[in-house]
Amino acid sequence: MSCAPRSLFHWPAVSLPPFDSPKWQTSPRAFAQGLRATASTVLTLVLFATYLGIGALAHDTGFSLVWVLASTVFLWAGPAQIILISTLGSGATAAQAAIAVTVSAIRLFPMVVSVLPMLRLPATRKREMILPAHFTAVTLWVECFRLLPLVPRERRIAFTNGLGVGLVTASSIATTIGFLLAANLPRTLAAAILLLTPLAFLLSTARNSHRLVDRLALLLGLALYPLVSMLNTGVDILISGVSAGTIAYGVHVLRKRGA
């Protein structure tokens, strides 16, 4: 069991060109490098499997293929799409679904805040940041921290847009396949496929936790969740996550002061 996370998330070295390569000379070339990098991460496969399940879920709930594809392109967040489909499918109003999706999307705000400074230059215009901000979900956030240090800073926006377009395209293809295969996809299998995303992100987070504060936050979150879930609050993940992160940060501050 101890070898599984390592083998699943042991990414090979990315063969991006060196900084002085002609392949970085123009934004379209950097965009193409971002598209190409989509194939360098196992998370693309996880996304593909996840969106097979989302397409099947949308079909079973009575939504059209055009509608679910639009949600994949414009909403671009698997958990939020599941919330949207399930709430509307259960008879909730559009306003109620919008509130639920908005609350779910709050988790992405810190990711956007951490990614955009890696892209911005003093001359960068605000409108150039709109598309990268839209693409910033958990997958792109993980990949930006892995790949952007290998990309010239002046080409990072184009590269990130290429990476985002590649991930959304793969997800849209998977949504279509899942929707069309829904009649032959057992509900149990569809539900199991949807679990791949949180499992993959858990393992990737564990692999990229190098500092004590990161490891402590992850371990505390895993330890607190079963206890918090017994309270039946409806926001168990939020409570356990915020509590674990706060405790880990407190320990980090105390260690720095002690040093």
C-alpha positions in Angstrom: 0.0 0.0 0.0 2.8 2.4 0.8 4.1 2.2 -2.8 0.7 3.0 -4.5 0.7 6.8 -3.9 4.3 7.1 -5.0 3.8 5.1 -8.2 0.5 6.8 -9.1 1.8 10.3 -8.6 5.5 9.9 -9.5 5.5 12.5 -12.3 8.3 12.1 -14.9 10.5 15.1 -15.5 8.7 17.6 -17.7 10.5 18.2 -21.0 9.8 21.9 -21.3 12.2 23.9 -23.4 14.9 26.0 -21.6 14.2 29.6 -21.0 16.3 30.8 -24.0 14.6 28.4 -26.5 12.9 29.9 -29.6 9.8 27.9 -28.5 9.1 30.6 -25.8 9.6 33.5 -28.2 5.9 34.1 -28.9 2.7 33.7 -26.8 1.1 31.3 -29.3 4.1 29.0 -28.9 3.9 29.2 -25.1 0.2 28.5 -25.4 1.1 25.4 -27.4 3.5 24.3 -24.7 0.7 24.6 -22.2 -1.5 22.4 -24.3 1.3 19.9 -24.6 1.9 19.9 -20.8 -1.7 18.7 -20.3 -0.4 15.2 -21.2 2.4 15.3 -18.6 0.1 14.9 -15.6 -1.8 12.0 -14.3 -4.4 14.4 -13.1 -5.7 14.8 -16.6 -6.6 11.1 -16.5 -8.3 11.6 -13.1 -10.3 14.6 -14.5 -11.3 12.5 -17.6 -12.6 9.7 -15.3 -14.4 12.2 -13.1 -16.2 14.0 -15.9 -17.3 10.6 -17.3 -19.3 10.4 -14.0 -20.5 14.0 -14.3 -21.8 13.4 -17.8 -23.6 10.2 -16.7 -25.0 12.1 -13.7 -26.4 14.9 -15.8 -28.0 12.3 -18.2 -29.6 10.4 -15.3 -30.9 13.7 -13.8 -32.6 14.7 -17.1 -30.3 17.5 -18.3 -29.3 17.9 -21.9 -25.8 17.4 -23.3 -25.5 21.0 -24.3 -26.4 22.1 -20.8 -23.9 19.9 -19.1 -21.2 20.9 -21.6 -21.9 24.5 -20.9 -21.6 23.8 -17.1 -18.2 22.1 -17.7 -16.8 25.0 -19.8 -18.2 28.0 -17.8 -18.4 26.6 -14.3 -15.3 24.4 -14.5 -15.3 22.8 -11.1 -16.3 19.2 -10.7 -17.7 19.4 -7.1 -19.6 22.6 -8.0 -21.1 20.9 -11.1 -22.2 18.0 -9.0 -23.8 20.4 -6.5 -25.5 22.3 -9.4 -26.8 19.1 -11.0 -28.0 17.5 -7.8 -29.7 20.6 -6.4 -31.5 21.5 -9.6 -32.4 17.8 -10.1 -33.9 17.6 -6.7 -36.3 20.5 -7.4 -34.4 23.4 -5.8 -34.7 26.9 -7.3 -32.1 28.5 -9.5 -31.3 30.9 -6.6 -30.8 28.1 -4.1 -28.5 26.3 -6.6 -26.6 29.5 -7.2 -26.0 30.0 -3.5 -24.8 26.4 -3.0 -22.4 26.7 -6.0 -21.1 30.0 -4.7 -20.4 28.6 -1.3 -18.6 25.7 -2.9 -16.5 28.0 -5.1 -15.2 30.0 -2.1 -12.6 27.2 -1.6 -11.0 28.2 -5.0 -10.4 31.9 -3.9 -7.1 31.1 -2.1 -5.9 29.2 -5.1 -6.5 32.1 -7.4 -4.8 34.4 -5.0 -1.7 32.2 -4.9 -1.5 31.5 -8.7 -2.1 35.0 -10.2 1.0 36.6 -8.6 3.1 33.9 -10.3 1.8 35.2 -13.7 1.6 38.9 -13.2 4.3 41.3 -14.5 4.3 45.1 -13.7 2.9 45.8 -17.2 0.2 43.1 -17.1 -3.3 44.3 -17.7 -6.2 43.2 -15.5 -8.1 41.8 -18.4 -5.2 39.4 -19.2 -5.8 37.7 -15.8 -9.5 36.9 -16.4 -8.9 33.7 -18.3 -6.2 32.3 -15.9 -8.5 33.1 -13.0 -11.3 31.2 -14.6 -9.2 28.2 -15.2 -7.8 28.1 -11.7 -9.3 25.1 -10.1 -7.5 22.4 -8.0 -5.9 20.7 -10.9 -4.5 23.8 -12.6 -3.4 25.1 -9.2 -1.4 21.9 -8.5 0.1 22.0 -12.0 1.0 25.7 -11.9 3.2 25.2 -8.8 4.8 22.2 -10.6 5.4 23.7 -14.0 5.5 27.5 -13.9 9.0 27.7 -12.4 10.1 26.1 -15.7 8.4 28.8 -17.8 9.8 32.2 -18.6 7.7 34.7 -16.6 6.7 36.8 -19.6 5.1 33.7 -21.2 3.4 32.2 -18.1 -0.1 33.7 -18.9 -0.1 32.2 -22.3 1.2 28.9 -21.0 -1.4 28.8 -18.2 -4.2 29.5 -20.7 -2.9 26.6 -22.9 -2.9 24.3 -19.9 -6.4 25.4 -18.9 -7.8 25.0 -22.4 -6.2 21.5 -22.6 -7.8 20.5 -19.3 -11.2 21.9 -20.1 -11.1 20.2 -23.5 -10.3 16.8 -22.0 -13.1 17.3 -19.4 -15.6 18.3 -22.1 -14.8 15.2 -24.2 -15.2 13.0 -21.1 -18.5 14.8 -20.3 -19.8 13.9 -23.7 -18.7 10.3 -23.5 -20.1 9.9 -20.0 -23.4 11.4 -21.1 -23.7 9.2 -24.2 -22.7 6.0 -22.2 -24.9 6.8 -19.3 -27.5 4.2 -20.2 -24.9 1.5 -19.9 -22.9 2.9 -16.9 -24.1 1.4 -13.6 -24.9 3.9 -10.9 -22.4 2.3 -8.5 -19.6 2.7 -11.1 -20.6 6.3 -11.8 -20.4 7.1 -8.1 -17.1 5.3 -7.7 -15.6 7.3 -10.6 -16.6 10.6 -8.9 -14.6 9.5 -5.9 -11.4 9.5 -8.0 -11.1 13.3 -7.9 -10.9 13.8 -4.1 -8.7 10.7 -3.7 -6.3 11.9 -6.4 -6.1 15.4 -4.9 -5.5 13.9 -1.4 -2.6 11.8 -2.7 -1.1 14.7 -4.7 -1.4 17.0 -1.7 0.4 14.5 0.4 3.2 14.1 -2.2 3.7 17.9 -2.4 3.6 18.5 1.4 7.3 19.1 2.1 7.1 21.4 5.2 6.0 20.5 8.7 3.1 22.9 8.6 1.7 21.3 5.4 2.0 17.8 6.7 0.5 18.8 10.1 -2.5 20.5 8.4 -3.1 17.4 6.2 -2.9 14.9 9.1 -5.0 17.0 11.4 -7.6 17.4 8.7 -7.8 13.6 8.2 -7.9 13.0 12.0 -10.5 15.6 12.8 -13.0 14.8 10.0 -14.4 11.6 11.4 -14.9 13.3 14.8 -16.6 16.4 13.2 -18.8 14.2 11.0 -20.4 12.8 14.1 -21.9 16.3 14.8 -23.9 16.1 11.5 -23.3 19.8 10.8 -23.6 19.6 7.0 -20.3 21.4 6.7 -18.0 18.8 8.2 -15.2 19.2 5.7 -15.2 23.0 6.1 -15.0 22.8 9.9 -12.4 20.1 10.0 -10.3 21.8 7.3 -10.4 25.3 8.8 -9.7 23.9 12.3 -6.7 21.8 11.0 -5.3 24.6 9.0 -5.6 27.1 11.9 -3.9 24.7 14.4 -1.1 23.9 11.9 -0.6 27.6 11.3 -0.5 28.3 15.1 2.1 25.6 15.5 4.1 27.1 12.6 4.1 30.6 14.2 5.1 29.2 17.6 8.0 27.3 16.1 9.2 30.4 14.2 9.1 32.5 17.4 10.9 29.8 19.3 13.6 29.7 16.6 
